[in-house]
C-alpha cells in the first residue's frame, strides 16, 4: 500500500469538494476554484469532511499512481484554502523589478525592460530587500502554475557563476567559480 496514498485528506473550514462521475474533482475555497480530471482507476471518496483515495487493483500502474493522485488532491485543497507562493531574488547592480498594473517589469541588464504577464490565477508582489535588491513573490492557488511561473521568470536571467548576478530562488545556492588565473604573480609583460 502506498504510504502517501493511504493518508486521508482533512478538509479545512470553507473548503468544499464536488466529485462528478468519471472522477472530475472540483475543489472550492476562499482562494478560488480548482478542477481536475483524475483516472477512473482510482476511487476518490468524500465522507465526513475527509477525502480518501483507494485503488481498485494491485497492478503496477495503479500502485504507481495511487500516491500521485492523493498528492494532487491535497495540493488542490491546500491551494484553495491557503495558497502557494514562491520568492525570487533579483541580484545585480542596476537589476530591479517593478509592477505596472498586474504586469511585472524586469530590468535585468538587457537593452530593454522585460515585461512578464501573469497567467490566470497568479499575482505578483515586489518588495525591496535591505541589501538594495528586489524580491519578487509569485502567489496563486494552483501549485503547478505558481512553480512554472517562477521558473519562467528565473529563466529570463538565470544566475551566472562568476559574480552570481541574475534571478534566483530565495535560499538557492549558486556556486561561484574562480575567475581567470591569468598572469597573477608573474610580474606580467
URZI-V291714 format. One record per residue. N is the residue number from 1. OMEGA is omega as a letter, one per 20 degrees, with the letter a starting at -180 (none if undefined). NEAR is the number of other ideal C-beta (glycine too) atoms within 10 Angstrom. Layout:
N_OMEGA_NEAR / N_OMEGA_NEAR
This chain:
1_r_10 / 2_a_18 / 3_r_8 / 4_a_13 / 5_a_20 / 6_r_14 / 7_r_15 / 8_r_15 / 9_r_20 / 10_a_12 / 11_r_18 / 12_r_13 / 13_r_8 / 14_a_11 / 15_r_20 / 16_a_13 / 17_r_19 / 18_r_12 / 19_r_16 / 20_r_10 / 21_a_6 / 22_r_9 / 23_r_16 / 24_a_13 / 25_r_20 / 26_a_15 / 27_a_25 / 28_r_16 / 29_a_23 / 30_a_13 / 31_r_20 / 32_a_15 / 33_r_14 / 34_a_22 / 35_a_12 / 36_r_15 / 37_r_10 / 38_r_18 / 39_r_14 / 40_r_11 / 41_r_15 / 42_r_20 / 43_r_13 / 44_a_20 / 45_r_12 / 46_r_15 / 47_r_8 / 48_r_7 / 49_r_14 / 50_r_11 / 51_r_22 / 52_r_16 / 53_r_26 / 54_r_14 / 55_a_20 / 56_a_10 / 57_a_9 / 58_r_8 / 59_a_10 / 60_a_8 / 61_a_11 / 62_r_18 / 63_a_14 / 64_a_10 / 65_a_19 / 66_a_21 / 67_r_17 / 68_a_16 / 69_r_24 / 70_a_23 / 71_r_17 / 72_r_17 / 73_r_22 / 74_r_18 / 75_r_18 / 76_a_26 / 77_r_19 / 78_a_19 / 79_a_24 / 80_r_24 / 81_a_17 / 82_r_13 / 83_r_19 / 84_r_20 / 85_r_13 / 86_r_20 / 87_r_15 / 88_r_21 / 89_r_19 / 90_a_24 / 91_r_21 / 92_a_19 / 93_a_9 / 94_r_8 / 95_r_19 / 96_r_16 / 97_r_25 / 98_r_12 / 99_r_14 / 100_a_9 / 101_r_7 / 102_a_10 / 103_r_12 / 104_r_23 / 105_a_15 / 106_r_22 / 107_a_16 / 108_r_19 / 109_r_14 / 110_a_10 / 111_a_4 / 112_r_6 / 113_r_15 / 114_r_15 / 115_a_10 / 116_a_18 / 117_a_8 / 118_r_18 / 119_a_14 / 120_r_8 / 121_a_18 / 122_r_19 / 123_a_14 / 124_r_19 / 125_r_14 / 126_a_16 / 127_r_10 / 128_r_11 / 129_a_12 / 130_a_5 / 131_r_7 / 132_r_10 / 133_r_15 / 134_r_21 / 135_r_15 / 136_r_23 / 137_r_15 / 138_a_26 / 139_r_18 / 140_a_24 / 141_a_24 / 142_a_23 / 143_a_19 / 144_a_12 / 145_r_19 / 146_r_22 / 147_r_14 / 148_r_15 / 149_r_22 / 150_r_21 / 151_r_13 / 152_r_12 / 153_a_21 / 154_a_19 / 155_r_9 / 156_r_15 / 157_r_20 / 158_a_12 / 159_a_20 / 160_a_14 / 161_a_12 / 162_r_10 / 163_r_14 / 164_a_13 / 165_r_19 / 166_a_20 / 167_a_24 / 168_r_18 / 169_r_15 / 170_a_12 / 171_r_7 / 172_r_11 / 173_r_8 / 174_r_15 / 175_a_7 / 176_r_12 / 177_r_8 / 178_r_7 / 179_r_9 / 180_r_7 / 181_r_7 / 182_a_8 / 183_a_9 / 184_r_8 / 185_a_7 / 186_r_7 / 187_r_5 / 188_r_7 / 189_none_4
